[in-house]
Amino acid sequence: MEIQIEMLRLYFPGARNFSSYETNCCLYPRNRAPQGIPVKEGPRASSISSCTDMHYQISDSSNAKQDRSINNKRGASRSEQMDVVHDDRESINEEEEDRISKLPDDIVHCILSFLDIRYAIQTSALSKKWKHVWTSMPHLNLNNRTFDTFPQFSKFVKHALSHRNHHREVYAVKLSFAGTTTKFATVMRRIVNYAYAHNVRHLTMIWSNSDGLYHRKFPQCCFSSLTLKHLTLAIDKICRYGGCVPIPSWDFPALETLNLRNMQLSDGRGTGDKSLTFFSKCVNLKHITLHKCSMNHLDVFNVCAPQLSYLTIEDPIDGGYKPNLAWDFQALETLKLSNMQLNYVSCHLLSNCVNLKDLTLHGCSMYDGMDAFNICAPQLSNLTITHPYVFPKVFNVVVPQLKNLTASVNTTTYRYHGINFLQLSTEGLNSLEKVNLHMSRSMHELEIYVPQLLNLFQKLYSAKFLILDLYIIQIRQGQ
């Protein structure tokens, strides 16, 4: 057996005299080198027997001799040149520990925060220094799917929380779990109550819904904390009813960021109340994201968040929010609506958002026959209207500070009955700097849109930069 190696570089940082050796060589098993090939053993080469089952000898080539002559010119002794094996079977000295162990605890905790706490605890077996590192971790990641059975997970949670340093606050908790509400209610309460008692700032709970049919109800204890600033609740698979969260009973005076995914918003009492006020006890709420949430049993969706500056509503489960949206966001600066159905009431919502600067309407549709959709926002600077399903007869855009406009000029699918092209009624767009227009592929000939397109260009004459996609350019070339 022969192993060809172009360059062999050996470092032994544990040795007192740090040395390296480079050579072009072939490695052969001991006493098996082909005849006629000179074989030289490095000093103390027998020590390799303590490290490996197969012993190798180094056969120098002509390049290795050249390397030795260069080293001789530098005044290196032969013993230093061939010191490729350090005969030291003891462990590395305490002062020469690995670099991670020398890092400050805060950085070590940051590294361990990416691990499940089960694996973070296992680092206690590395050395005496690591024995108690995990007990003061401010980030706790727990996932029952890393255990074979639920009783094992429950026992582990009880052990981990009881042995943690109770004098250290908890900064963030991420809980990922799968199973029924009945099974996890006790463990969930234990984890959440511990986190709230230790002033947690970030809480993320991701529930895996394997059956995809029944909603998951989060315990009431999850919705009251004096210190929590960021909350994420999610069902990681789409189900028929989503996760049930009793929002009106929430009490989060410090909460700033809320992310809900695949949730059913309700009163939590089953009273069938058709008009609810949400987030009234979350006075510091600034950022809300609702993804695949449902509230189709409500008539009025009233959001009370006086400091809200960022709101995103994406892909509602029921295909569009049926309730009327009662918004009064004086501080709102960014609003993103995706795949929603907008009605007569919602078209007047923006008049209450006097500080709105960024508005995105993606994949939204207006009821057939809607005469106008009004966008009146005195501070709006960025407007995006993309991939609509149905247009109103006219978009009334009254935004004197508008600088950037991005829009789809036609609907994603051609409708024989309805408005298929963007009709803008603009007033005083003197601040307009950049316009980005693109056209969706249509079943009809694109030439039918030429008159509307020319009319649109005339209304956007004040723009300094105009960006057109290829479909629009093809229309112009065909004229």
Beta strands, then each sheet from edge to edge (+ up, - down):
strand 1: 3-11
strand 2: 20-29
strand 3: 56-60
strand 4: 139-143
strand 5: 172-178
strand 6: 202-208
strand 7: 216-217
strand 8: 230-235
strand 9: 243-246
strand 10: 257-261
strand 11: 263-266
strand 12: 275-278
strand 13: 287-291
strand 14: 300-303
strand 15: 310-314
strand 16: 324-326
strand 17: 334-338
strand 18: 341-342
strand 19: 358-362
strand 20: 365-366
strand 21: 372-376
strand 22: 382-386
strand 23: 394-398
strand 24: 404-408
strand 25: 424-426
strand 26: 434-438
strand 27: 465-468
sheet 1: 1+ 2- 3+
sheet 2: 4+ 5+ 6+ 8+ 10+ 13+ 15+ 17+ 19+ 22+ 24+ 26+ 27+
sheet 3: 7+ 9+ 11+
sheet 4: 12+ 14+ 16+
sheet 5: 18+ 20+
sheet 6: 21+ 23+ 25+
end
